[in-house]
């Protein structure tokens, strides 16, 4: 089910058929380096991840992520969505893309579509986002999308700080 359509991409709800795509995305070196290793290494683990991280949130109406699809080829190229982190009281915008589709403006378009969708639903007046300071592409994307840095926090056991951004919708 599509939730938002742009010029080059659309966002749709995930389903169990996305397991192969997510297995590839979650195991990319760039995903592991910039987000983390989720330990999802098999098709069954990917399906369980879809159930827990996508399908259940859709059913109960909590913040969720969506599959980003390149419209011209109908190819799944990334994820973009909202995450309710335990350390924030507002949803966090997050995204990740297959390496072949980075640097082409797809993440910017997907983030803009998601923000327009959230604004139209009037579900959240503010959003947060986090990224590693070394991830300059993400820092630039968030700034262009209207997010402003508000500080740094440590969220993992490796004690690497992340930059916290906020945006008023």
N, C-alpha and C positions, 0 to 999 in steps of 0.2 A: 504494500500500500504506500503510495507516494504521499509525502507530507509537505513537500515544497519543491518547486521547479524553477530552475534558473536558465540562463542562456546555454550553458554547456554541461551542467550537472543537475541531477535531482537527488533529493534525499528520500529514502524509503525505509520502512520498518524492516528489520532483519528477520530472517527465518532460518530454519535448520539447514536449508540448502546452502547457506552462506558459510558453512563450517570449513570447507576447503580454502576459500578466500581468506577467512579470518586466521586460519592456521598459517597461511603464507605471510599475512600482514604482521601478526604477533611475533613471528620468529625472524623477522628482518633484523639485521644488525642495527639499523637506524632506530627501529622501534625499541629494541632492548637498550640501546645507548641513551636515547632521549626520554624514554618513559620508564620501562622496566621489563624484566623477563617475567612474564606471568606464569611460566612453567606449563604452558599448554602445548603439548608436543604430539598429540594424537587426534585423530578425527573425533573419537568419542569425547575427549576432553574439550575439543572445540565446540561440539554440540552442547555439552553441559554448560560451557561458558555462555553460549548464546541463550540458553534457557535462563540462567541466573542473571546475566548482565543486560539482556535485551527483552526477552519475552515476558518475564515476571514484571519488570518495571512498566512495560506497556500495559499489562493487565491491571496493575494496581494504581496506575496514574502517577508514578514517581518519575523524577528526571531520568532520561534514557538517551542512548545514542542511536544513531541511524546509519545506514549504509549509504555512502556517496557513490553514485553511479554516473559514469560519463554517458551523457545522453546520446551522442552520435553512434556509439558502439554498443550501448547497453552493458558496459563492463563495470563491475564493482571495482572501485579504485581507492576507496578509503572509508573511514568512519568519521563522523562528526556528531557531537551530541552534548547533552548535559549529564553531569555526574554529581551526585550528592556526596561530597567528601565529608568524613566525620569531623574534620577540623574547620569546616566552613558552615555558616548558617544560611548561605545562599548557594544555588547551583553553580557548578564550575563548567565552563565551556572547554571541551577537549576535542582533539582531532588527531588523526594519523592517516598517512597515505602510503600506498606502495611507492617504492623509490622511483619507479618509471614515471610516476605522475606528480612528482614534486617539482617545484620551481616553475610551474606553468599557470599559476593563479587559481588552481582548482580549490585549494584549501581556503583561500580568501573568499571565493564565491560560495563555498559550502558554509563557512562561518557566517557570512552575510545572510544567506538563506535561513539558517537556523535562528539567527537573531531576529529576523523579520517574522518568522513563524512564532517564536516566543512572544514577541511584541504583540502580534495579532491575537494570540491566545490570552493575552494579559495574565499570564500565569506567574511571571517573575519580573518585578520591576528592576532588579539588579542582577548582574552575573559576575562571577569571578573567573579567573583563569590562572594557571600556573605554568611556568616553563623554566627550564634550566637557563641560567644566565648565558651559558655558552651557545645556546640555541638561538642565534641572532635572527634566523628566518622567522621563528615563532614570535620572538619579541617584536619584530617589525610588523608581522601580520596582526598581532593583537593591538598594537598602537594604531595602525591604519583602520582597524575595526572600531575604534573608539574606546578601547581599554586604556587605563592609566595605571602605571606601577604604583603600588602602595607600600611595598616593603618586601622582606624576604622571610621565609620560614624554612625549617628543616622538617621533612616529612618521612624520611627513611632512616634505617639503621646505619646507612653509610655516611650520614651527617652532611650530605651535599645540600646546600641551600637552594631553594627555588625562588624565583621572583613571583610575587603575587600581584595580579592585576585585578582591577574592578571596572565595571562599566554600568552606567545608568541607562536603562532602555527607555 
